[in-house]
């Protein structure tokens, strides 16, 4: 029950957070902002919003794995150079 509640709360947080990220990205294109406004306010807010979205997505992934107990690890050879590219 607790896992389902965490997943539900995470979904409710993600929706307004996506709107905030869109707003911050749109604000970068405003021409008549003071010169240091982007570096001082918009950039840190954007970085924090992205970090928070990743955190919420990780919580959702963790909750999904724990609710269904269906995590499978598949080992296969891969070219690390291609993955990094």
N, C-alpha and C positions, 0 to 999 in steps of 0.2 A: 504494500500500500504506500509506504513512504517513497519508494522508487518512482511510482507512478506520479505522485504529487510533485517530486523534484522535476520530472520530465515536463509536467504540465506548467509549472512555474517557469521553467526555462523557456518554453515556447512563448509564454506571455511576455517575457523579458525581451526576447529576440525581435518581436515585431516592432515595438517602438524604437529599439536600438537600430534596426535597419533604416528606419525613417531618419533618425539622427545622422547616421553615416551619409545618407543621400544628401541631407541638408548641408552637412559640412563640406562634402565634395562640391556641391553647387556653389557654396560661398567662396570657394577658391577662385571662381571666375569673375567675381565682382570687381570691377575696375577701380572704383573710387574708394577702396579701403586704405586706411593709413599704411605706410610702408612696412612697419614691423608687426602689424596685426596678424598676418598669416603665421609668421614664425612664433609669435608670442602666445597666440590663442588657438587658432584653427589647427595648426599642425599638432600640438599636444593633445587637443581634444580628439582629433582624428585617430592618432596613435592609440589613445586610451580606449576609444570606441572599438577599434579593430581588435585590440587585445581582449576586451570584454566579450566581443562576439565569438572569438576563438574559445574563450573559457566556457561560454554557454554551450557552444557546439560540442566541446569535449565532455561536458556534463551530460548532454543528451546522448552522446555516443556511449558513455560509461553506463548510463541508465538502461539504454537499449540492450547492451551486452549482458548486464546483470539480470534484466527482466526475462530474457529469453534463453539465457545460458547456451547460446548457439555460436560462440566464438570458435572458429576453427583456424588453426595456423597451417598455412601451406608453405612448405619450404621448396624453393626452386632456385636454380642458378640464374643470376642476372649480371649484367654488365654495369658496374657501379659508375663508370664514366658516362654511360648513356643516361643513367638516372639523374646524375648531377647536372648534365646539360639540360 
